[in-house]
Amino acid sequence: MGEQDRPWEGRVAFVTGAATGIGLGVAQAFADAGMRLALSYRNEDDRLATTAWFADKGYAAPLFCKLDVTDRARFDEVADEVVEHFGEVDVLVNNAGVSVFGPTDEATYDDFDWIMGVNFGGVVNGLVSFLPRIKQAAGRRHVVNIASMAAFLPGPQAGIYTASKFAVRGLTESLRYNLAPHGIGCSLCCPALTKTNAWTSALKRPEGFGASGFGAVDAAELEQFGTAFDEGMEPYEVGSKILAGMTRNDGLILTHPEHGPDFEELHERVMAALPQEEAPPGRLRIEELRREAMRAADAGIKMQMSDLT
Protein backbone atom coordinates (compact mmCIF):
# COMPACT_ATOMS: atom_id res chain seq x y z
CA MET A 1 0.00 0.00 0.00
CA GLY A 2 1.20 3.50 -0.78
CA GLU A 3 0.42 7.07 0.24
CA GLN A 4 -2.85 6.97 -1.69
CA ASP A 5 -4.11 3.94 0.24
CA ARG A 6 -2.83 4.91 3.72
CA PRO A 7 -2.27 8.68 3.60
CA TRP A 8 -1.90 9.00 7.39
CA GLU A 9 0.64 6.18 7.81
CA GLY A 10 3.21 7.19 10.43
CA ARG A 11 1.60 10.53 11.27
CA VAL A 12 1.49 11.41 14.99
CA ALA A 13 -1.91 12.24 16.49
CA PHE A 14 -2.90 13.48 19.93
CA VAL A 15 -6.51 12.76 20.93
CA THR A 16 -8.13 14.05 24.11
CA GLY A 17 -10.58 11.95 26.10
CA ALA A 18 -9.38 8.94 24.13
CA ALA A 19 -9.82 6.01 26.55
CA THR A 20 -13.61 5.80 26.14
CA GLY A 21 -16.42 6.74 23.77
CA ILE A 22 -15.85 8.71 20.59
CA GLY A 23 -12.25 9.48 21.54
CA LEU A 24 -11.49 5.77 21.74
CA GLY A 25 -13.28 5.17 18.44
CA VAL A 26 -11.09 7.84 16.85
CA ALA A 27 -7.95 6.31 18.36
CA GLN A 28 -8.87 2.85 17.06
CA ALA A 29 -9.63 4.13 13.55
CA PHE A 30 -6.37 6.08 13.54
CA ALA A 31 -4.43 3.03 14.72
CA ASP A 32 -5.93 0.94 11.91
CA ALA A 33 -4.74 3.66 9.50
CA GLY A 34 -1.15 3.25 10.72
CA MET A 35 -0.91 6.40 12.82
CA ARG A 36 1.26 6.81 15.91
CA LEU A 37 -0.83 7.89 18.87
CA ALA A 38 -0.72 9.90 22.07
CA LEU A 39 -3.95 9.65 24.05
CA SER A 40 -5.20 11.61 27.03
CA TYR A 41 -7.19 9.90 29.76
CA ARG A 42 -8.56 10.45 33.28
CA ASN A 43 -9.44 6.95 34.58
CA GLU A 44 -6.82 4.23 35.10
CA ASP A 45 -9.21 1.35 34.40
CA ASP A 46 -10.11 2.93 31.06
CA ARG A 47 -6.43 3.30 30.24
CA LEU A 48 -5.77 -0.37 31.01
CA ALA A 49 -8.68 -1.46 28.80
CA THR A 50 -7.41 0.70 25.95
CA THR A 51 -3.90 -0.66 26.39
CA ALA A 52 -5.29 -4.18 26.11
CA TRP A 53 -7.07 -3.35 22.83
CA PHE A 54 -3.83 -2.15 21.25
CA ALA A 55 -1.94 -5.19 22.53
CA ASP A 56 -4.59 -7.58 21.19
CA LYS A 57 -4.32 -5.95 17.77
CA GLY A 58 -0.53 -6.20 17.81
CA TYR A 59 -0.17 -2.42 17.58
CA ALA A 60 2.48 -0.34 19.31
CA ALA A 61 1.28 0.97 22.66
CA PRO A 62 0.15 4.61 22.56
CA LEU A 63 1.75 7.29 24.69
CA PHE A 64 -0.80 7.78 27.47
CA CYS A 65 -0.99 11.25 29.03
CA LYS A 66 -3.10 11.83 32.11
CA LEU A 67 -4.84 15.14 31.57
CA ASP A 68 -7.64 17.35 32.78
CA VAL A 69 -8.27 19.47 29.69
CA THR A 70 -9.01 22.53 31.85
CA ASP A 71 -5.45 22.40 33.26
CA ARG A 72 -3.50 24.72 30.99
CA ALA A 73 -0.10 24.12 32.57
CA ARG A 74 -0.50 20.36 32.28
CA PHE A 75 -1.75 20.66 28.69
CA ASP A 76 1.45 22.48 27.77
CA GLU A 77 3.53 19.80 29.50
CA VAL A 78 1.69 17.11 27.55
CA ALA A 79 2.38 18.86 24.25
CA ASP A 80 6.10 18.81 25.09
CA GLU A 81 5.89 15.14 26.13
CA VAL A 82 4.33 14.17 22.81
CA VAL A 83 6.98 15.95 20.75
CA GLU A 84 9.79 14.59 22.92
CA HIS A 85 8.46 11.05 22.53
CA PHE A 86 7.68 11.05 18.80
CA GLY A 87 9.82 13.92 17.52
CA GLU A 88 6.77 15.70 16.08
CA VAL A 89 3.00 16.03 16.30
CA ASP A 90 0.87 16.27 13.17
CA VAL A 91 -2.76 15.85 14.18
CA LEU A 92 -4.79 17.21 17.09
CA VAL A 93 -8.26 15.92 17.92
CA ASN A 94 -10.02 17.91 20.62
CA ASN A 95 -12.67 15.45 21.78
CA ALA A 96 -12.98 15.56 25.57
CA GLY A 97 -16.23 17.01 26.88
CA VAL A 98 -19.04 16.74 29.39
CA SER A 99 -22.72 16.17 28.64
CA VAL A 100 -24.61 17.97 31.40
CA PHE A 101 -28.15 19.27 31.06
CA GLY A 102 -30.62 21.38 33.00
CA PRO A 103 -32.81 24.48 32.63
CA THR A 104 -30.59 27.41 31.66
CA ASP A 105 -32.77 29.93 33.50
CA GLU A 106 -31.86 28.18 36.77
CA ALA A 107 -28.15 27.74 36.07
CA THR A 108 -25.46 29.12 38.39
CA TYR A 109 -22.02 30.47 37.63
CA ASP A 110 -20.64 27.03 38.55
CA ASP A 111 -22.84 25.39 35.92
CA PHE A 112 -21.60 27.79 33.25
CA ASP A 113 -17.97 27.68 34.33
CA TRP A 114 -17.75 23.89 34.46
CA ILE A 115 -19.50 23.07 31.19
CA MET A 116 -17.99 25.93 29.18
CA GLY A 117 -14.59 25.36 30.80
CA VAL A 118 -14.42 21.76 29.59
CA ASN A 119 -16.31 21.86 26.30
CA PHE A 120 -15.00 25.16 24.97
CA GLY A 121 -12.04 25.92 27.23
CA GLY A 122 -10.61 22.43 26.68
CA VAL A 123 -10.59 23.03 22.93
CA VAL A 124 -8.92 26.42 23.40
CA ASN A 125 -6.26 24.88 25.63
CA GLY A 126 -5.57 22.16 23.08
CA LEU A 127 -5.15 24.70 20.30
CA VAL A 128 -2.90 27.05 22.25
CA SER A 129 -0.70 24.19 23.46
CA PHE A 130 -0.46 22.14 20.26
CA LEU A 131 -0.75 24.50 17.28
CA PRO A 132 2.80 25.89 17.62
CA ARG A 133 4.13 22.31 17.60
CA ILE A 134 1.95 21.26 14.66
CA LYS A 135 3.14 24.30 12.68
CA GLN A 136 6.73 23.15 13.21
CA ALA A 137 5.98 19.78 11.59
CA ALA A 138 5.87 19.13 7.86
CA GLY A 139 3.67 17.12 5.54
CA ARG A 140 0.06 16.13 6.10
CA ARG A 141 -1.36 17.79 9.23
CA HIS A 142 -4.82 18.37 10.61
CA VAL A 143 -6.90 19.69 13.50
CA VAL A 144 -10.31 18.22 14.34
CA ASN A 145 -12.55 19.83 16.92
CA ILE A 146 -15.39 17.52 17.91
CA ALA A 147 -18.55 19.39 18.84
CA SER A 148 -22.03 17.88 18.56
CA MET A 149 -25.23 18.22 16.57
CA ALA A 150 -26.07 20.61 19.40
CA ALA A 151 -23.83 23.05 17.51
CA PHE A 152 -26.81 23.41 15.14
CA LEU A 153 -29.80 22.14 17.14
CA PRO A 154 -30.51 23.67 20.57
CA GLY A 155 -32.75 22.03 23.17
CA PRO A 156 -34.66 23.24 26.23
CA GLN A 157 -32.50 21.29 28.71
CA ALA A 158 -29.18 21.87 26.93
CA GLY A 159 -28.64 25.62 26.97
CA ILE A 160 -25.08 25.73 28.32
CA TYR A 161 -24.08 22.55 26.51
CA THR A 162 -25.48 24.03 23.29
CA ALA A 163 -23.65 27.31 23.89
CA SER A 164 -20.37 25.44 24.31
CA LYS A 165 -20.88 23.53 21.07
CA PHE A 166 -21.95 26.64 19.13
CA ALA A 167 -18.72 28.24 20.39
CA VAL A 168 -16.62 25.31 19.17
CA ARG A 169 -18.37 25.48 15.81
CA GLY A 170 -17.70 29.20 15.36
CA LEU A 171 -14.10 28.90 16.49
CA THR A 172 -13.37 25.95 14.20
CA GLU A 173 -15.01 27.40 11.10
CA SER A 174 -12.92 30.56 11.52
CA LEU A 175 -9.72 28.69 12.45
CA ARG A 176 -9.88 26.75 9.19
CA TYR A 177 -9.12 29.97 7.30
CA ASN A 178 -6.14 30.71 9.55
CA LEU A 179 -4.59 27.26 9.22
CA ALA A 180 -4.99 26.85 5.45
CA PRO A 181 -1.98 29.09 4.58
CA HIS A 182 0.17 26.84 6.80
CA GLY A 183 -0.93 23.74 4.89
CA ILE A 184 -2.84 22.47 7.93
CA GLY A 185 -6.35 21.10 7.47
CA CYS A 186 -9.10 21.87 9.95
CA SER A 187 -12.43 20.15 10.49
CA LEU A 188 -15.47 20.59 12.69
CA CYS A 189 -17.09 17.26 13.52
CA CYS A 190 -20.66 17.21 14.84
CA PRO A 191 -21.69 13.69 15.85
CA ALA A 192 -25.17 12.83 17.07
CA LEU A 193 -26.34 9.91 19.20
CA THR A 194 -23.38 7.59 19.81
CA LYS A 195 -23.07 4.49 21.97
CA THR A 196 -21.07 6.01 24.85
CA ASN A 197 -21.39 6.65 28.56
CA ALA A 198 -21.47 10.42 28.05
CA TRP A 199 -24.73 10.54 30.00
CA THR A 200 -22.80 9.82 33.23
CA SER A 201 -21.09 13.24 33.16
CA ALA A 202 -23.51 14.67 35.73
CA LEU A 203 -22.27 12.05 38.21
CA LYS A 204 -18.67 13.28 37.87
CA ARG A 205 -19.11 16.93 38.79
CA PRO A 206 -15.89 18.38 40.30
CA GLU A 207 -16.11 19.62 43.87
CA GLY A 208 -14.98 23.07 42.83
CA PHE A 209 -18.17 23.49 40.78
CA GLY A 210 -20.62 22.05 43.28
CA ALA A 211 -23.09 24.94 43.49
CA SER A 212 -25.45 23.83 40.71
CA GLY A 213 -28.80 25.37 39.97
CA PHE A 214 -29.98 22.15 38.32
CA GLY A 215 -30.77 20.42 41.59
CA ALA A 216 -29.65 17.02 42.86
CA VAL A 217 -28.99 14.37 40.23
CA ASP A 218 -31.84 11.88 39.99
CA ALA A 219 -29.93 8.63 39.33
CA ALA A 220 -32.99 6.74 38.07
CA GLU A 221 -33.95 9.54 35.67
CA LEU A 222 -30.36 9.78 34.45
CA GLU A 223 -30.15 6.03 33.86
CA GLN A 224 -33.38 6.15 31.88
CA PHE A 225 -31.90 8.94 29.76
CA GLY A 226 -28.81 6.77 29.29
CA THR A 227 -30.85 4.03 27.61
CA ALA A 228 -31.14 6.29 24.55
CA PHE A 229 -27.38 5.97 24.05
CA ASP A 230 -27.78 2.22 23.56
CA GLU A 231 -29.35 3.05 20.19
CA GLY A 232 -26.38 5.17 19.18
CA MET A 233 -23.79 4.73 16.45
CA GLU A 234 -20.71 2.70 17.32
CA PRO A 235 -17.80 5.02 18.26
CA TYR A 236 -15.50 3.27 15.79
CA GLU A 237 -17.84 4.23 12.94
CA VAL A 238 -17.70 7.85 14.07
CA GLY A 239 -13.91 7.63 14.21
CA SER A 240 -13.76 6.14 10.70
CA LYS A 241 -15.91 8.94 9.33
CA ILE A 242 -13.67 11.51 10.99
CA LEU A 243 -10.62 9.88 9.40
CA ALA A 244 -12.30 9.94 5.97
CA GLY A 245 -13.28 13.59 6.42
CA MET A 246 -9.72 14.51 7.38
CA THR A 247 -8.41 12.77 4.28
CA ARG A 248 -10.77 14.85 2.10
CA ASN A 249 -9.99 17.95 4.19
CA ASP A 250 -13.69 18.51 4.80
CA GLY A 251 -14.44 21.63 6.79
CA LEU A 252 -17.55 20.00 8.24
CA ILE A 253 -17.84 16.31 9.13
CA LEU A 254 -21.37 15.10 9.84
CA THR A 255 -21.56 11.47 10.90
CA HIS A 256 -25.27 10.76 11.31
CA PRO A 257 -27.66 10.81 8.32
CA GLU A 258 -30.90 11.11 10.29
CA HIS A 259 -30.76 14.88 10.74
CA GLY A 260 -31.78 15.88 7.22
CA PRO A 261 -35.25 17.05 8.36
CA ASP A 262 -33.66 19.23 11.06
CA PHE A 263 -31.39 20.98 8.57
CA GLU A 264 -34.22 21.49 6.10
CA GLU A 265 -36.33 23.08 8.82
CA LEU A 266 -33.39 25.22 9.98
CA HIS A 267 -32.73 26.43 6.44
CA GLU A 268 -36.38 27.31 5.90
CA ARG A 269 -36.54 29.19 9.19
CA VAL A 270 -33.41 31.21 8.44
CA MET A 271 -34.50 32.07 4.91
CA ALA A 272 -37.95 33.07 6.14
CA ALA A 273 -36.37 35.46 8.65
CA LEU A 274 -34.52 37.45 5.96
CA PRO A 275 -36.23 40.77 5.17
CA GLN A 276 -37.77 40.81 1.68
CA GLU A 277 -36.19 44.08 0.53
CA GLU A 278 -33.33 45.35 -1.62
CA ALA A 279 -29.95 46.01 0.03
CA PRO A 280 -28.02 49.15 -0.99
CA PRO A 281 -25.06 48.73 -3.39
CA GLY A 282 -22.45 49.68 -0.79
CA ARG A 283 -23.49 46.92 1.59
CA LEU A 284 -23.73 44.42 -1.25
CA ARG A 285 -20.15 45.26 -2.29
CA ILE A 286 -18.81 44.78 1.25
CA GLU A 287 -20.50 41.40 1.60
CA GLU A 288 -19.17 40.23 -1.75
CA LEU A 289 -15.66 41.24 -0.66
CA ARG A 290 -16.17 39.16 2.49
CA ARG A 291 -17.23 36.15 0.43
CA GLU A 292 -14.24 36.51 -1.88
CA ALA A 293 -11.90 36.78 1.10
CA MET A 294 -13.35 33.61 2.65
CA ARG A 295 -12.95 31.68 -0.60
CA ALA A 296 -9.36 32.91 -0.93
CA ALA A 297 -8.57 32.01 2.70
CA ASP A 298 -10.01 28.53 2.25
CA ALA A 299 -7.71 28.14 -0.76
CA GLY A 300 -4.70 28.88 1.46
CA ILE A 301 -4.17 32.60 0.90
CA LYS A 302 -3.48 34.56 4.08
CA MET A 303 -6.03 37.36 4.32
CA GLN A 304 -5.74 40.74 6.06
CA MET A 305 -8.32 43.14 7.48
CA SER A 306 -7.68 45.39 4.46
CA ASP A 307 -9.05 42.65 2.18
CA LEU A 308 -12.52 43.19 3.64
CA THR A 309 -13.04 46.77 2.47
Long-range contacts (C-beta under 8 A, 24 or more apart in sequence): 6-33, 6-34, 7-140, 7-247, 8-33, 8-34, 8-35, 8-91, 8-140, 8-243, 8-246, 8-247, 9-33, 9-34, 9-35, 10-34, 10-35, 10-36, 11-35, 11-36, 11-90, 11-91, 11-139, 11-140, 11-141, 12-36, 12-37, 12-38, 12-82, 12-86, 12-87, 12-88, 12-89, 12-90, 12-91, 12-137, 13-37, 13-38, 13-89, 13-90, 13-91, 13-92, 13-93, 14-38, 14-39, 14-40, 14-65, 14-78, 14-79, 14-82, 14-89, 14-91, 14-92, 14-93, 14-130, 15-39, 15-40, 15-93, 15-95, 16-40, 16-67, 16-69, 16-93, 16-94, 16-95, 16-96, 16-122, 16-126, 17-41, 17-42, 17-69, 17-95, 17-96, 17-97, 18-50, 18-62, 18-93, 18-95, 19-43, 19-46, 19-47, 19-49, 19-50, 19-64, 20-46, 20-196, 20-197, 21-194, 21-196, 21-197, 21-198, 21-235, 22-95, 22-146, 22-191, 22-194, 22-196, 22-235, 22-238, 22-239, 23-93, 23-95, 23-96, 24-50, 24-235, 24-239, 25-194, 25-234, 25-235, 25-236, 25-237, 25-238, 25-239, 25-240, 26-93, 26-95, 26-146, 26-235, 26-238, 26-239, 26-242, 26-243, 27-62, 27-239, 28-53, 28-235, 28-236, 28-239, 29-236, 29-239, 29-240, 29-242, 29-243, 30-91, 30-239, 30-243, 31-57, 31-59, 31-62, 33-243, 35-91, 36-60, 36-86, 37-62, 37-63, 38-62, 38-63, 38-64, 38-65, 38-78, 38-81, 38-82, 38-85, 38-86, 38-89, 39-63, 39-64, 39-65, 40-64, 40-65, 40-66, 40-67, 40-69, 40-78, 40-96, 41-65, 41-66, 41-67, 42-66, 42-67, 42-68, 69-94, 69-96, 69-118, 69-121, 69-122, 69-125, 69-126, 70-117, 70-118, 70-121, 70-122, 70-125, 71-125, 72-125, 72-128, 72-129, 75-125, 75-126, 75-128, 75-129, 76-129, 78-129, 79-129, 79-130, 79-133, 82-133, 83-133, 88-133, 88-136, 88-137, 89-130, 89-133, 89-134, 89-137, 90-134, 90-137, 90-139, 90-140, 90-141, 90-142, 91-134, 91-141, 91-142, 91-143, 91-144, 91-246, 92-126, 92-127, 92-130, 92-131, 92-134, 92-142, 92-143, 92-144, 93-143, 93-144, 93-146, 93-242, 94-122, 94-123, 94-126, 94-127, 94-143, 94-144, 94-145, 94-146, 94-168, 95-146, 96-122, 97-122, 97-146, 97-148, 97-164, 97-198, 98-198, 98-201, 98-204, 99-161, 99-198, 99-199, 99-201, 100-160, 100-161, 100-201, 100-202, 100-205, 100-214, 101-155, 101-157, 101-158, 101-161, 101-202, 101-214, 102-157, 102-160, 102-212, 102-213, 102-214, 102-215, 103-156, 103-157, 103-159, 103-213, 103-214, 104-159, 104-160, 106-213, 106-214, 106-215, 107-159, 107-160, 107-212, 107-213, 107-214, 108-211, 108-212, 108-213, 109-211, 110-209, 110-210, 110-211, 110-212, 111-160, 111-209, 111-212, 111-213, 111-214, 112-160, 113-209, 114-205, 114-206, 114-209, 115-160, 115-161, 115-164, 116-160, 116-163, 116-164, 116-167, 118-164, 119-161, 119-164, 119-165, 119-167, 119-168, 120-164, 120-167, 120-168, 120-171, 123-168, 123-171, 124-171, 127-175, 131-179, 134-184, 135-182, 135-184, 141-183, 141-184, 141-185, 142-184, 142-185, 142-186, 142-187, 142-246, 142-249, 143-175, 143-179, 143-184, 143-185, 143-186, 143-187, 144-186, 144-187, 144-188, 144-189, 144-242, 144-245, 144-246, 144-253, 145-171, 145-172, 145-175, 145-186, 145-187, 145-188, 145-189, 146-189, 146-190, 146-191, 146-242, 147-172, 147-188, 147-189, 147-190, 148-190, 148-191, 148-192, 149-190, 149-191, 149-192, 149-256, 149-259, 149-262, 151-188, 151-190, 152-190, 152-259, 152-262, 152-263, 152-266, 153-259, 153-262, 153-266, 165-190, 173-251, 173-252, 176-251, 176-298, 177-294, 177-297, 177-298, 177-303, 178-297, 180-297, 180-298, 180-299, 180-300, 180-301, 181-297, 181-300, 181-301, 181-302, 183-300, 185-246, 185-249, 186-251, 187-242, 187-245, 187-246, 187-249, 187-250, 187-251, 187-252, 187-253, 188-251, 188-252, 188-253, 189-238, 189-242, 189-245, 189-253, 189-254, 189-255, 190-252, 190-253, 190-254, 190-255, 191-233, 191-238, 191-255, 191-256, 192-232, 192-233, 192-255, 192-256, 192-258, 192-259, 193-228, 193-229, 193-231, 193-232, 193-233, 193-256, 194-229, 194-232, 194-233, 194-234, 194-235, 194-238, 195-229, 195-230, 195-231, 195-232, 195-233, 195-234, 195-235, 196-229, 196-232, 196-235, 197-226, 197-229, 198-229, 199-225, 199-226, 199-228, 199-229, 200-226, 251-298
